[in-house]
Amino acid sequence: MPKTVLLDTNVLIRYITNDDPLKADDCEQLFKRAVQGEYTLLITDICLAELVWTLDSFYRLERSAIAEKIIAILNTPGFSIQHEDRWIDALDRYTRTNVDFIDAYHASFAFDYEIAICS
């Protein structure tokens, strides 16, 4: 296996929801190997945004539960996350306000770059 592997959202969904226990077990083994340093799992912003959207719209999880799951991902050894600080800020905005996650992420992005948002 290559040193870095791009992780698809479906792997995270299978693991978090345990909707298919056999696949969820496979995901857990994959994550354990990354934690042990066999490789790094790269998780893009798009992957996490899709995960938030799916957990919210399809699985109807509470915002705080979604944020907890994303924070757990951010804190998992062997995972490489793009823009980790922005994610923490966006999740904070998402759980404290009534805006959807993408708007919270855009607000965090705008804050980082000191730019205005046109909506």
C-alpha positions as CSV (number, residue, x, y, z in Angstrom):
1,M,0.0,0.0,0.0
2,P,1.3,3.5,-0.7
3,K,2.6,5.7,2.1
4,T,-0.5,8.0,1.8
5,V,-3.9,6.9,0.8
6,L,-6.9,9.2,0.0
7,L,-9.9,8.2,2.0
8,D,-13.4,8.2,0.5
9,T,-16.3,9.5,2.5
10,N,-18.1,6.2,2.3
11,V,-15.4,4.6,4.5
12,L,-16.1,7.1,7.3
13,I,-19.9,6.8,6.9
14,R,-19.7,2.9,7.1
15,Y,-17.6,3.2,10.3
16,I,-19.6,5.9,12.0
17,T,-23.0,4.5,11.3
18,N,-22.2,0.8,11.4
19,D,-24.9,0.3,8.8
20,D,-23.0,-2.7,7.4
21,P,-21.2,-4.3,10.4
22,L,-18.8,-6.3,8.2
23,K,-17.7,-3.3,6.2
24,A,-17.5,-1.2,9.5
25,D,-15.1,-3.9,10.9
26,D,-13.0,-3.6,7.7
27,C,-12.9,0.2,8.1
28,E,-11.9,-0.2,11.8
29,Q,-9.0,-2.4,10.7
30,L,-7.9,0.1,8.1
31,F,-7.9,2.9,10.7
32,K,-6.0,0.8,13.2
33,R,-3.3,0.2,10.6
34,A,-3.1,3.9,10.0
35,V,-2.8,4.6,13.7
36,Q,0.0,2.1,13.8
37,G,1.8,4.1,11.2
38,E,1.6,1.7,8.2
39,Y,0.3,4.6,6.1
40,T,-1.4,7.9,6.4
41,L,-5.1,8.4,5.5
42,L,-5.6,11.7,3.7
43,I,-9.0,13.2,4.3
44,T,-9.9,16.2,2.1
45,D,-12.2,19.1,3.0
46,I,-14.7,17.8,0.4
47,C,-14.7,14.4,2.1
48,L,-15.5,15.9,5.5
49,A,-18.1,18.3,4.1
50,E,-19.8,15.4,2.5
51,L,-19.7,13.5,5.8
52,V,-21.3,16.4,7.7
53,W,-24.0,16.7,5.0
54,T,-24.8,13.0,5.1
55,L,-24.9,12.7,8.9
56,D,-27.1,15.8,9.0
57,S,-29.5,15.2,6.1
58,F,-29.7,11.5,5.8
59,Y,-28.9,10.2,9.3
60,R,-30.4,13.3,11.1
61,L,-27.8,13.5,13.8
62,E,-27.7,16.5,16.1
63,R,-25.1,19.1,15.2
64,S,-23.3,18.5,18.5
65,A,-23.0,14.8,17.7
66,I,-21.8,15.5,14.2
67,A,-19.2,17.9,15.6
68,E,-18.0,15.3,18.1
69,K,-17.5,12.8,15.3
70,I,-15.6,15.2,13.1
71,I,-13.4,16.3,16.1
72,A,-12.7,12.6,16.8
73,I,-11.5,12.2,13.2
74,L,-9.3,15.3,13.4
75,N,-7.7,13.9,16.5
76,T,-7.1,10.4,15.1
77,P,-3.4,9.5,14.6
78,G,-2.6,8.4,11.1
79,F,-5.2,10.7,9.6
80,S,-4.0,13.8,7.7
81,I,-6.7,16.5,7.5
82,Q,-6.6,19.6,5.3
83,H,-7.1,22.9,7.1
84,E,-7.6,21.3,10.6
85,D,-7.8,24.7,12.4
86,R,-10.5,25.9,9.9
87,W,-12.5,22.8,10.6
88,I,-12.4,23.3,14.3
89,D,-13.6,26.9,13.9
90,A,-16.3,26.0,11.3
91,L,-17.6,23.2,13.6
92,D,-17.8,25.7,16.5
93,R,-19.8,28.1,14.2
94,Y,-22.0,25.3,13.1
95,T,-22.9,24.2,16.6
96,R,-23.4,27.7,18.0
97,T,-25.5,29.1,15.2
98,N,-28.4,28.2,13.0
99,V,-26.5,28.3,9.7
100,D,-25.8,25.2,7.6
101,F,-22.4,23.7,7.7
102,I,-21.1,25.1,4.4
103,D,-22.0,28.6,5.5
104,A,-20.1,28.0,8.7
105,Y,-17.2,26.8,6.8
106,H,-17.3,29.8,4.4
107,A,-17.4,32.1,7.4
108,S,-14.3,30.4,8.8
109,F,-12.6,30.6,5.4
110,A,-13.5,34.3,5.1
111,F,-12.2,35.0,8.6
112,D,-8.9,33.2,7.8
113,Y,-8.3,35.3,4.8
114,E,-9.8,38.5,6.2
115,I,-12.3,38.8,3.3
116,A,-16.0,39.6,3.1
117,I,-18.7,37.2,2.1
118,C,-21.0,38.2,-0.7
119,S,-24.4,36.4,-0.4
